[in-house]
């Protein structure tokens, strides 16, 4: 599985040398999600709140005991479901982001610094128990090889465990931004940048999402749903690892 499962965004590339951790930390400093929400108007606030509700609903539907949120931003999305799960692991490549989350002292929450494509620290933390749900919300579009992260993280799912994935639909988002820029109406939506979202290396249409998840299905997992939300302009997908596949070592 490679970056060819989606359409590359020509506007943005990794810096020379491909230091993903340094690049990620710089993005978190210059484009912090907390700062974006602080300056957002009603429209952007409503869209972000909708994204949090969609992810939370997908997580809680599984009635999970152990949830891992990989690439958790500042933990704001996880705040939407933390009270309904047994325990939550917030995992991110940037230790400063993890330290800044409002959930850092929550009794159900632990934090792990990890790379989504090489989650050794996360594997050591979970042990043989695994996770009932792994959340990947607005993460995969930031990775040079999004499929590599799915391959690396899939073995960390417990038997019957699920990926809950959110991916922005950058195609219609960029089109809407071009219309707002051309008509000079962008100023009416407070807190909305008319530039491409920082750090997005790929854009996904529904067919791209399906191709991204196809190797998991071929390995025995079940792609339960891929749903486009017209409010968020994004896709929410659920992929379940079959209990029998874990015993056979297929998932």
Kinemage of the C-alpha trace (Angstrom):
@kinemage 1
@onewidth
@group {chain A} dominant
@subgroup {mainchain}
@vectorlist {calphas} color= white
{ca unk a 1} P 0.000 0.000 0.000
{ca unk a 2} L 1.510 3.303 -1.027
{ca unk a 3} L 0.790 6.955 -1.580
{ca unk a 4} L -0.661 5.986 -4.968
{ca unk a 5} L -3.891 5.059 -3.146
{ca unk a 6} L -4.701 8.788 -3.081
{ca unk a 7} L -4.141 11.900 -5.141
{ca unk a 8} L -0.995 13.819 -4.133
{ca unk a 9} L -1.400 17.481 -3.289
{ca unk a 10} L 1.160 19.366 -5.339
{ca unk a 11} L 0.971 22.432 -3.107
{ca unk a 12} L 2.778 20.744 -0.234
{ca unk a 13} L 5.674 18.352 0.166
{ca unk a 14} L 7.894 17.178 2.979
{ca unk a 15} L 11.008 19.284 3.579
{ca unk a 16} L 14.362 18.168 2.272
{ca unk a 17} L 15.566 15.163 4.218
{ca unk a 18} L 12.025 14.037 5.028
{ca unk a 19} L 12.279 14.619 8.786
{ca unk a 20} L 8.618 13.931 9.567
{ca unk a 21} L 8.933 14.534 13.299
{ca unk a 22} L 10.544 17.961 12.893
{ca unk a 23} L 8.050 18.892 10.192
{ca unk a 24} L 5.152 17.763 12.357
{ca unk a 25} L 6.368 19.731 15.361
{ca unk a 26} L 6.765 22.858 13.242
{ca unk a 27} L 3.209 22.490 11.949
{ca unk a 28} L 1.926 22.089 15.497
{ca unk a 29} L 3.698 25.291 16.501
{ca unk a 30} L 2.611 27.397 13.532
{ca unk a 31} L -0.844 25.935 12.928
{ca unk a 32} L -1.980 24.727 16.347
{ca unk a 33} L -5.521 23.358 16.328
{ca unk a 34} L -6.283 25.094 19.625
{ca unk a 35} L -5.347 28.448 18.086
{ca unk a 36} L -7.489 27.708 15.043
{ca unk a 37} L -10.506 26.974 17.213
{ca unk a 38} L -9.875 30.085 19.307
{ca unk a 39} L -10.137 32.383 16.287
{ca unk a 40} L -12.853 30.416 14.498
{ca unk a 41} L -16.280 31.855 13.850
{ca unk a 42} L -19.593 30.040 13.975
{ca unk a 43} L -19.200 28.122 10.716
{ca unk a 44} L -15.743 26.711 11.402
{ca unk a 45} L -16.682 25.983 15.025
{ca unk a 46} L -19.774 24.090 13.889
{ca unk a 47} L -17.779 22.061 11.367
{ca unk a 48} L -15.157 21.056 13.939
{ca unk a 49} L -17.841 20.202 16.495
{ca unk a 50} L -19.534 18.037 13.889
{ca unk a 51} L -16.263 16.204 13.201
{ca unk a 52} L -15.842 15.515 16.909
{ca unk a 53} L -19.406 14.173 17.183
{ca unk a 54} L -18.975 11.925 14.149
{ca unk a 55} L -15.759 10.394 15.462
{ca unk a 56} L -17.170 10.034 18.971
{ca unk a 57} L -20.292 8.280 17.699
{ca unk a 58} L -18.190 5.782 15.731
{ca unk a 59} L -15.944 5.105 18.712
{ca unk a 60} L -18.739 4.715 21.252
{ca unk a 61} L -20.776 2.479 18.943
{ca unk a 62} L -18.130 -0.198 19.505
{ca unk a 63} L -18.467 0.047 23.329
{ca unk a 64} L -14.694 -0.178 23.673
{ca unk a 65} L -12.631 -0.770 26.774
{ca unk a 66} L -9.270 0.358 25.351
{ca unk a 67} L -9.075 3.160 22.780
{ca unk a 68} L -5.946 4.550 21.140
{ca unk a 69} L -6.074 7.923 19.380
{ca unk a 70} L -3.064 8.122 17.048
{ca unk a 71} L -2.041 11.569 15.841
{ca unk a 72} L -4.378 12.950 18.465
{ca unk a 73} L -3.690 16.647 17.804
{ca unk a 74} L -4.235 18.354 21.179
{ca unk a 75} L -6.713 15.700 22.359
{ca unk a 76} L -9.758 17.841 21.598
{ca unk a 77} L -11.395 15.176 19.431
{ca unk a 78} L -10.856 12.597 22.180
{ca unk a 79} L -12.628 14.837 24.680
{ca unk a 80} L -15.818 13.949 22.815
{ca unk a 81} L -15.717 10.266 23.767
{ca unk a 82} L -13.316 9.822 26.701
{ca unk a 83} L -16.045 9.493 29.326
{ca unk a 84} L -17.635 6.600 27.437
{ca unk a 85} L -14.576 4.349 27.209
{ca unk a 86} L -12.641 2.296 29.726
{ca unk a 87} L -9.213 3.763 29.045
{ca unk a 88} L -7.686 6.043 26.436
{ca unk a 89} L -4.167 6.224 25.057
{ca unk a 90} L -3.305 9.503 23.346
{ca unk a 91} L -0.464 8.863 20.913
{ca unk a 92} L 1.412 11.436 18.876
{ca unk a 93} L 4.801 12.033 17.332
{ca unk a 94} L 5.079 15.425 19.056
{ca unk a 95} L 5.653 15.253 22.839
{ca unk a 96} L 4.833 18.954 23.235
{ca unk a 97} L 1.356 18.434 21.806
{ca unk a 98} L 0.763 15.522 24.165
{ca unk a 99} L 1.895 17.585 27.135
{ca unk a 100} L -0.534 20.374 26.198
{ca unk a 101} L -3.701 18.298 26.059
{ca unk a 102} L -6.447 19.121 28.545
{ca unk a 103} L -6.777 15.373 29.161
{ca unk a 104} L -3.213 14.905 30.375
{ca unk a 105} L -4.310 14.467 34.007
{ca unk a 106} L -7.551 12.614 33.279
{ca unk a 107} L -7.631 9.330 35.257
{ca unk a 108} L -8.518 7.295 32.152
{ca unk a 109} L -5.801 8.773 29.959
{ca unk a 110} L -2.176 7.914 29.310
{ca unk a 111} L 0.086 9.390 26.642
{ca unk a 112} L 2.627 7.711 24.387
{ca unk a 113} L 5.062 9.381 21.998
{ca unk a 114} L 5.079 7.254 18.862
{ca unk a 115} L 5.398 7.263 15.088
{ca unk a 116} L 2.241 5.977 13.382
{ca unk a 117} L 4.340 3.986 10.914
{ca unk a 118} L 6.698 2.570 13.559
{ca unk a 119} L 4.530 2.252 16.678
{ca unk a 120} L 6.997 0.279 18.803
{ca unk a 121} L 6.370 2.381 21.908
{ca unk a 122} L 2.635 1.942 21.491
{ca unk a 123} L 3.009 -1.804 21.019
{ca unk a 124} L 5.043 -2.033 24.207
{ca unk a 125} L 2.443 0.018 26.086
{ca unk a 126} L -0.524 -2.106 24.953
{ca unk a 127} L 1.162 -5.463 25.379
{ca unk a 128} L -0.841 -8.506 24.302
{ca unk a 129} L -4.194 -6.876 25.171
{ca unk a 130} L -4.360 -4.673 22.092
{ca unk a 131} L -6.828 -1.880 21.432
{ca unk a 132} L -10.560 -2.224 20.877
{ca unk a 133} L -10.551 0.949 18.772
{ca unk a 134} L -7.722 2.832 17.069
{ca unk a 135} L -8.762 6.344 16.052
{ca unk a 136} L -7.060 7.996 13.073
{ca unk a 137} L -8.765 11.380 12.800
{ca unk a 138} L -7.342 13.758 10.188
{ca unk a 139} L -3.980 11.970 10.325
{ca unk a 140} L -3.479 9.826 7.229
{ca unk a 141} L -3.513 12.757 4.799
{ca unk a 142} L -0.418 14.084 6.616
{ca unk a 143} L 1.673 10.946 6.090
{ca unk a 144} L 3.927 10.315 3.084
{ca unk a 145} L 2.694 6.687 2.987
{ca unk a 146} L -0.727 6.459 4.703
{ca unk a 147} L -1.045 2.762 3.958
{ca unk a 148} L 2.168 2.088 5.846
{ca unk a 149} L 0.550 3.387 9.031
{ca unk a 150} L -2.473 1.107 8.588
{ca unk a 151} L -0.196 -1.891 8.083
{ca unk a 152} L 1.854 -1.043 11.165
{ca unk a 153} L -1.122 -0.338 13.420
{ca unk a 154} L -3.445 -3.172 12.357
{ca unk a 155} L -1.662 -5.825 14.480
{ca unk a 156} L -2.280 -3.629 17.560
{ca unk a 157} L -6.035 -4.128 17.267
{ca unk a 158} L -7.529 -6.679 19.622
{ca unk a 159} L -9.610 -9.464 18.040
{ca unk a 160} L -12.776 -7.802 16.788
{ca unk a 161} L -11.202 -4.363 17.229
{ca unk a 162} L -11.829 -1.471 14.860
{ca unk a 163} L -10.157 1.384 13.100
{ca unk a 164} L -12.225 4.574 13.213
{ca unk a 165} L -10.861 6.829 10.477
{ca unk a 166} L -11.698 10.396 9.517
{ca unk a 167} L -10.320 11.847 6.274
{ca unk a 168} L -11.101 15.313 4.919
{ca unk a 169} L -12.440 15.480 1.373
{ca unk a 170} L -9.917 18.034 0.158
{ca unk a 171} L -11.311 18.073 -3.389
{ca unk a 172} L -14.612 19.790 -2.523
{ca unk a 173} L -12.934 21.742 0.296
{ca unk a 174} L -10.392 23.275 -2.092
{ca unk a 175} L -13.137 23.965 -4.631
{ca unk a 176} L -15.196 25.796 -2.004
{ca unk a 177} L -12.139 27.823 -1.007
{ca unk a 178} L -11.455 28.778 -4.616
{ca unk a 179} L -15.053 29.965 -4.992
{ca unk a 180} L -14.815 32.030 -1.805
{ca unk a 181} L -11.501 33.501 -2.930
{ca unk a 182} L -12.791 34.331 -6.425
{ca unk a 183} L -15.979 35.934 -5.117
{ca unk a 184} L -14.082 37.662 -2.307
{ca unk a 185} L -16.583 36.312 0.217
{ca unk a 186} L -14.049 34.454 2.361
{ca unk a 187} L -14.062 37.233 4.957
{ca unk a 188} L -17.645 36.267 5.831
{ca unk a 189} L -16.445 33.004 7.401
{ca unk a 190} L -14.358 33.961 10.422
{ca unk a 191} L -11.278 31.852 11.047
{ca unk a 192} L -11.323 30.114 7.648
{ca unk a 193} L -8.071 30.105 5.713
{ca unk a 194} L -8.554 30.104 1.953
{ca unk a 195} L -5.217 28.372 1.438
{ca unk a 196} L -4.764 24.569 1.288
{ca unk a 197} L -4.777 22.974 4.725
{ca unk a 198} L -1.218 22.932 6.097
{ca unk a 199} L 0.545 19.604 6.033
{ca unk a 200} L -1.845 17.714 3.757
{ca unk a 201} L 0.193 15.511 1.436
{ca unk a 202} L -2.776 13.692 -0.121
{ca unk a 203} L -6.389 14.345 -0.997
{ca unk a 204} L -8.983 11.596 -0.824
{ca unk a 205} L -12.156 10.990 -2.788
{ca unk a 206} L -14.367 8.067 -1.759
{ca unk a 207} L -12.683 5.740 -4.266
{ca unk a 208} L -9.288 6.676 -2.808
{ca unk a 209} L -10.495 5.818 0.700
{ca unk a 210} L -11.735 2.449 -0.544
{ca unk a 211} L -8.379 1.733 -2.233
{ca unk a 212} L -6.522 2.719 0.925
{ca unk a 213} L -8.547 0.244 2.988
{ca unk a 214} L -8.570 -2.557 0.411
{ca unk a 215} L -5.361 -4.279 1.666
{ca unk a 216} L -6.922 -4.561 5.132
{ca unk a 217} L -9.963 -6.225 3.575
{ca unk a 218} L -7.762 -8.607 1.606
{ca unk a 219} L -6.061 -9.540 4.881
{ca unk a 220} L -9.435 -10.519 6.342
{ca unk a 221} L -10.665 -7.312 7.958
{ca unk a 222} L -14.183 -6.027 7.277
{ca unk a 223} L -14.679 -2.541 5.883
{ca unk a 224} L -17.952 -1.820 7.689
{ca unk a 225} L -18.627 1.640 6.302
{ca unk a 226} L -17.249 4.620 4.407
{ca unk a 227} L -19.606 7.559 4.925
{ca unk a 228} L -19.268 11.028 3.417
{ca unk a 229} L -20.487 13.845 5.625
{ca unk a 230} L -21.581 16.915 3.639
{ca unk a 231} L -21.254 19.234 6.648
{ca unk a 232} L -17.636 18.390 7.462
{ca unk a 233} L -16.782 17.599 3.853
{ca unk a 234} L -15.028 14.475 5.045
{ca unk a 235} L -15.245 10.680 5.229
{ca unk a 236} L -15.730 8.552 8.328
{ca unk a 237} L -14.727 4.919 7.879
{ca unk a 238} L -14.940 1.910 10.166
{ca unk a 239} L -12.811 -1.208 9.619
{ca unk a 240} L -13.159 -4.239 11.906
{ca unk a 241} L -10.603 -6.935 12.537
{ca unk a 242} L -12.326 -10.304 12.671
{ca unk a 243} L -11.769 -12.379 15.828
{ca unk a 244} L -10.934 -15.465 13.741
{ca unk a 245} L -8.318 -13.553 11.786
{ca unk a 246} L -6.383 -12.764 14.954
{ca unk a 247} L -6.097 -16.435 15.832
{ca unk a 248} L -4.982 -17.261 12.307
{ca unk a 249} L -2.537 -14.361 12.240
{ca unk a 250} L -4.172 -12.847 9.169
{ca unk a 251} L -5.113 -9.328 10.310
